[in-house]
């Protein structure tokens, strides 16, 4: 590990993200059992991302005003309390759908502050030359939770029941908050005038972004990548169902291979030097995702219905997701003054919160009218065209 402060943050993220995976599986199963309605599931997903879209710059400006360590602690305590409330209601058989929606909305509000804060705090606890390694190890958490979370979550739901899985997630948030209490911030990078209104901070952030072409380029790539990756998330269940064998098992294997790719790339990235990272490497990761999409579409065109034909592509996509995530985080950390990171990272979170649900809607409709082959081929062409266009940009 890089230092004790990063170790505490890293362990806390593993605990809470594994808890998130448990919670997501348990909650999806609860909604399915109690409503059996795709519409309600869609509305729930929309409710879960709406606050992140609405808050946007507002949350980022407050992250730049408040101490980021305190934000992590407070938001984890709030999230823990909310999930423990769901657990209490479920244990007493009094949990209702409207309560799930309200708590999901409140959880999303807390996450709108937590997400930019956990990214913005890295320069406060890690030396500049160690940031690429820190980003790589942070991305590894996503890979570990992607591989282990769904499998363990399903086992825990079957063994202990939904209510006790909710309880485990609530405890995971509180454990993460406790670990964050022991983090020592090396330098407080906040730089603001307390007499200024929050709106002035927001305008300052907008004005800063207008003059930062490299940051805008990275943000555009983030939005585009999230949108087309959304097409894969929508397509995977249908792809898994069309293959030989059990559809649910196929889906689990494909998602697990995404996580395996993420872990492998994260391990590699934890050893690279900062000189290795630039915009061209980020664009290369996007191009490789496009090539993988193209290979999936070709396999569909050739009616290859064995899961082994898609495992390698899933690993490559997972590895590219990890690389792209580490690259864009480092580039934003490099190009953004530390006192502005909350606002910039809130915009990156906002772009993901907008583009993913939009992709779910768009590609969900398209798959209903056309084939996975055409959807994957179309996305591959768009990603490859975008990548080659960006390579010709003066900013790279």
C-alpha positions in Angstrom: 0.0 0.0 0.0 1.1 3.6 -0.6 0.6 4.9 2.9 -1.6 4.2 6.0 -4.1 6.9 5.0 -4.6 5.5 1.5 -4.8 2.0 3.0 -7.7 3.1 5.3 -9.5 4.7 2.4 -8.9 1.6 0.2 -10.1 -0.9 2.7 -13.2 1.3 3.5 -14.0 1.4 -0.3 -13.8 -2.4 -0.6 -16.0 -3.0 2.4 -18.7 -0.4 1.3 -18.6 -1.4 -2.4 -19.0 -5.1 -1.6 -21.9 -4.1 0.6 -23.3 -2.1 -2.3 -23.3 -5.2 -4.5 -25.0 -7.2 -1.8 -27.6 -4.4 -1.4 -28.2 -4.1 -5.2 -28.9 -7.8 -5.7 -31.1 -8.0 -2.6 -33.1 -4.9 -3.5 -33.5 -5.9 -7.2 -34.8 -9.3 -5.9 -37.2 -7.6 -3.4 -38.6 -5.3 -6.2 -39.0 -8.3 -8.5 -40.8 -10.4 -5.8 -43.1 -7.6 -4.6 -44.0 -5.8 -7.9 -42.9 -8.0 -10.8 -42.9 -4.8 -12.8 -40.2 -3.8 -15.3 -41.7 -0.3 -15.2 -41.2 0.1 -11.4 -37.7 -1.3 -11.8 -36.9 1.4 -14.4 -38.4 4.1 -12.3 -36.4 2.9 -9.3 -33.1 3.1 -11.4 -34.2 6.6 -12.5 -34.9 7.7 -9.0 -31.4 6.3 -7.9 -29.6 8.6 -10.3 -31.8 11.7 -10.4 -30.2 13.6 -7.5 -26.8 13.2 -9.0 -28.1 14.8 -12.1 -29.9 17.6 -10.3 -27.2 18.5 -7.9 -24.2 18.6 -10.3 -22.1 21.6 -9.8 -23.8 22.4 -6.5 -22.4 19.3 -4.8 -19.0 19.9 -6.3 -18.9 23.5 -5.1 -19.7 22.3 -1.5 -17.1 19.6 -1.8 -14.5 22.3 -2.5 -15.7 24.3 0.5 -16.1 21.6 3.1 -13.4 19.3 4.4 -13.4 16.2 2.2 -12.6 13.8 5.0 -15.6 15.1 6.9 -17.8 14.6 3.8 -16.7 11.0 3.5 -17.5 10.3 7.2 -20.9 12.1 7.2 -22.2 10.7 3.9 -21.2 7.1 4.9 -23.0 7.5 8.3 -26.0 8.8 6.5 -26.0 6.0 3.9 -25.5 3.5 6.7 -28.4 4.8 8.6 -30.7 4.8 5.5 -29.9 1.2 4.7 -30.2 0.1 8.3 -33.7 1.7 8.1 -34.6 -0.5 5.2 -33.2 -3.5 7.1 -35.3 -2.7 10.1 -38.5 -2.4 8.0 -37.7 -5.6 6.1 -37.1 -7.6 9.3 -40.4 -6.4 10.6 -42.2 -7.2 7.2 -43.3 -3.6 6.9 -41.1 -2.5 4.0 -43.2 -0.9 1.2 -42.3 0.2 -2.4 -42.6 3.9 -1.7 -40.2 3.6 1.2 -37.7 2.0 -1.0 -38.0 4.9 -3.5 -37.6 7.6 -0.8 -34.5 5.9 0.7 -33.0 5.3 -2.8 -33.5 9.0 -3.5 -31.8 10.0 -0.2 -29.0 7.5 -0.8 -28.3 9.1 -4.2 -28.2 12.6 -2.6 -25.5 11.4 -0.2 -23.6 9.7 -3.0 -23.7 12.9 -5.1 -21.4 14.4 -2.4 -19.4 11.2 -1.6 -18.3 10.4 -5.2 -16.5 13.6 -6.0 -15.1 13.9 -2.4 -13.5 10.4 -2.5 -11.8 11.4 -5.8 -10.8 14.9 -4.7 -9.3 13.7 -1.4 -6.6 11.6 -3.1 -4.2 14.5 -3.7 -4.6 15.4 0.0 -3.4 12.0 1.3 -1.2 10.7 -1.6 2.0 12.3 -3.0 1.6 13.6 -6.6 4.0 11.0 -8.1 2.0 8.2 -6.4 -1.4 9.3 -7.8 -1.3 6.9 -10.8 -0.7 3.9 -8.4 -3.5 5.2 -6.1 -5.9 5.5 -9.0 -5.0 2.0 -10.2 -5.6 0.5 -6.8 -8.8 2.4 -6.4 -10.0 1.0 -9.7 -9.1 -2.5 -8.5 -11.8 -2.1 -5.9 -14.4 -1.9 -8.7 -13.0 -5.1 -10.2 -13.0 -7.0 -7.0 -16.5 -6.0 -6.1 -17.7 -6.8 -9.7 -16.3 -10.3 -9.4 -17.0 -11.2 -5.8 -20.1 -9.0 -5.1 -22.8 -10.6 -7.2 -21.7 -14.1 -6.4 -21.4 -13.6 -2.6 -24.5 -11.4 -2.6 -26.6 -14.1 -4.2 -25.3 -16.7 -1.8 -26.0 -14.4 1.2 -29.5 -13.7 0.0 -30.3 -17.4 -0.3 -28.7 -18.3 3.0 -29.7 -15.4 5.3 -32.5 -13.6 3.5 -32.9 -10.1 2.1 -33.3 -8.3 5.3 -30.0 -9.5 6.8 -28.2 -8.6 3.6 -29.5 -5.1 3.9 -28.2 -5.1 7.5 -24.8 -6.2 6.3 -24.7 -3.3 3.8 -25.7 -0.8 6.5 -22.9 -2.0 8.7 -20.4 -1.8 5.8 -21.1 1.9 5.4 -20.6 2.5 9.1 -17.4 0.5 9.0 -16.1 2.6 6.1 -17.0 5.8 8.1 -15.1 4.5 11.1 -12.0 3.8 9.0 -12.2 7.3 7.4 -12.1 8.9 10.9 -8.4 7.7 11.2 -7.3 9.2 7.9 -4.9 12.1 8.4 -5.0 14.8 5.7 -1.5 16.0 4.8 -2.6 19.3 3.3 -6.0 21.1 3.1 -6.2 22.3 -0.5 -9.4 24.3 0.0 -9.0 27.9 -1.3 -12.2 29.9 -1.1 -13.5 33.1 0.4 -16.1 32.3 3.1 -17.8 35.7 2.4 -18.6 34.6 -1.1 -21.9 33.1 -2.0 -21.9 29.5 -3.1 -23.3 30.6 -6.5 -20.0 32.5 -7.0 -18.1 29.3 -6.5 -20.3 27.6 -9.1 -19.8 30.4 -11.6 -16.0 30.3 -10.9 -16.0 26.6 -11.7 -18.0 27.2 -15.0 -15.6 30.0 -16.0 -12.6 27.7 -15.2 -13.9 24.9 -17.4 -14.6 27.2 -20.3 -10.9 27.9 -20.6 -9.7 24.3 -20.1 -9.8 22.6 -23.5 -7.9 19.5 -22.3 -10.3 19.0 -19.3 -13.3 19.4 -21.6 -11.8 16.8 -24.0 -11.4 14.3 -21.2 -15.0 15.0 -20.0 -16.3 14.5 -23.5 -14.5 11.1 -23.7 -16.0 10.2 -20.3 -19.6 11.0 -21.4 -19.2 9.1 -24.7 -17.6 6.0 -23.1 -20.3 5.8 -20.5 -23.0 6.1 -23.1 -21.7 3.3 -25.3 -20.8 1.1 -22.3 -24.5 1.4 -21.4 -25.3 -0.4 -24.6 -23.2 -3.4 -23.4 -25.0 -3.4 -20.0 -28.4 -3.5 -21.8 -27.3 -6.1 -24.3 -25.6 -8.6 -21.9 -28.8 -10.2 -20.4 -30.1 -10.8 -24.0 -26.7 -12.0 -25.2 -26.4 -14.4 -22.2 -29.9 -15.8 -22.8 -29.1 -16.5 -26.5 -26.1 -18.6 -25.7 -25.9 -22.3 -24.9 -26.5 -23.4 -21.3 -28.2 -21.6 -18.5 -28.8 -17.9 -19.3 -28.4 -16.7 -15.7 -25.1 -18.6 -15.3 -23.9 -17.2 -18.6 -24.7 -13.7 -17.4 -22.8 -14.2 -14.2 -19.8 -15.5 -16.1 -19.8 -12.6 -18.6 -20.1 -10.1 -15.8 -17.4 -11.9 -13.8 -15.0 -11.7 -16.7 -15.5 -8.0 -16.9 -14.4 -7.9 -13.3 -11.4 -10.2 -14.0 -10.2 -7.8 -16.8 -10.6 -4.8 -14.4 -8.6 -6.5 -11.7 -5.8 -7.5 -14.1 -5.5 -4.1 -15.6 -5.7 -2.4 -12.2 -2.8 -4.5 -10.9 -0.7 -3.5 -14.0 -1.7 0.2 -13.6 -0.6 0.2 -9.9 3.0 -0.2 -11.1 3.1 2.3 -13.9 4.7 5.8 -13.8 2.8 9.0 -14.3 4.8 9.7 -17.6 3.0 6.7 -19.1 -0.4 8.4 -18.9 -1.7 10.8 -21.5 -4.7 11.5 -23.7 -3.5 9.1 -26.4 -3.5 6.2 -23.9 -7.1 7.1 -22.9 -8.2 7.2 -26.5 -6.4 3.9 -27.2 -8.5 2.3 -24.4 -11.7 3.6 -26.1 -10.5 2.2 -29.5 -9.9 -1.2 -27.9 -13.4 -1.2 -26.5 -14.7 -0.4 -30.0 -12.7 -3.3 -31.5 -14.1 -5.6 -28.8 -17.7 -4.5 -29.6 -16.9 -5.2 -33.3 -15.7 -8.8 -32.4 -18.9 -9.4 -30.4 -21.0 -8.2 -33.4 -19.0 -10.5 -35.7 -19.5 -13.5 -33.4 -23.3 -12.7 -33.4 -23.3 -12.5 -37.2 -21.7 -15.9 -37.4 -24.2 -17.3 -34.9 -21.5 -18.3 -32.4 -23.7 -19.4 -29.5 -21.0 -20.7 -27.1 -20.0 -18.5 -24.2 -16.3 -19.1 -24.8 -16.5 -16.9 -27.9 -17.2 -13.9 -25.8 -15.1 -14.4 -22.7 -11.9 -12.8 -24.1 -13.9 -9.8 -25.3 -15.4 -9.3 -21.8 -11.9 -9.4 -20.3 -10.6 -6.9 -22.8 -13.5 -4.5 -22.2 -13.1 -4.8 -18.4 -9.3 -4.1 -18.7 -10.0 -1.1 -20.9 -12.7 0.2 -18.5 -10.1 0.1 -15.7 -7.4 1.8 -17.8 -9.7 4.5 -19.1 -10.9 5.2 -15.5 -7.4 5.5 -14.2 -6.2 7.6 -17.1 -9.1 10.1 -17.0 -8.8 10.4 -13.2 -5.1 11.2 -13.4 -5.5 13.6 -16.3 -8.2 15.5 -14.4 -6.1 15.5 -11.3 -3.2 16.9 -13.3 -5.0 19.6 -15.2 -7.2 20.7 -12.3 -6.0 22.9 -9.4 -6.6 21.0 -6.1 -9.0 23.6 -4.8 -11.2 23.1 -7.9 -11.2 19.3 -8.0 -14.6 18.9 -6.2 -16.4 20.9 -8.9 -14.6 19.1 -11.8 -15.1 15.6 -10.4 -18.7 16.4 -9.7 -19.1 17.2 -13.4 -17.5 13.9 -14.4 -19.9 12.1 -12.0 -22.8 14.1 -13.5 -21.9 13.0 -17.0 -21.9 9.4 -16.0 -25.2 9.8 -14.2 -26.8 11.3 -17.3 -25.2 9.2 -20.1 -25.8 5.8 -18.5 -29.6 6.1 -18.0 -29.9 7.7 -21.4 -28.0 4.7 -22.9 -30.3 2.3 -21.0 -33.3 3.9 -22.5 -32.0 4.3 -26.1 -30.4 0.9 -26.5 -33.2 -0.8 -24.6 -35.6 0.5 -27.2 -33.2 -0.3 -30.1 -32.7 -3.9 -29.0 -36.4 -4.4 -29.0 -36.6 -3.4 -32.7 -33.3 -4.8 -34.0 -30.6 -7.3 -33.1 -27.6 -7.4 -30.8 -25.4 -7.7 -33.9 -26.6 -4.4 -35.3 -26.4 -2.6 -31.9 -22.9 -3.8 -31.2 -21.7 -3.1 -34.7 -23.2 0.4 -34.7 -21.6 1.2 -31.3 -18.3 -0.2 -32.5 -18.3 2.0 -35.6 -19.1 5.1 -33.5 -16.3 4.4 -31.0 -13.7 3.7 -33.6 -14.7 6.8 -35.6 -14.5 8.9 -32.4 -11.2 7.4 -31.5 -9.5 8.1 -34.8 -11.0 11.6 -34.9 -9.6 12.3 -31.4 -6.2 11.0 -32.4 -6.1 13.8 -35.1 -7.0 16.4 -32.5 -4.4 19.1 -31.7 -5.0 18.4 -28.0 -3.4 14.9 -28.2 
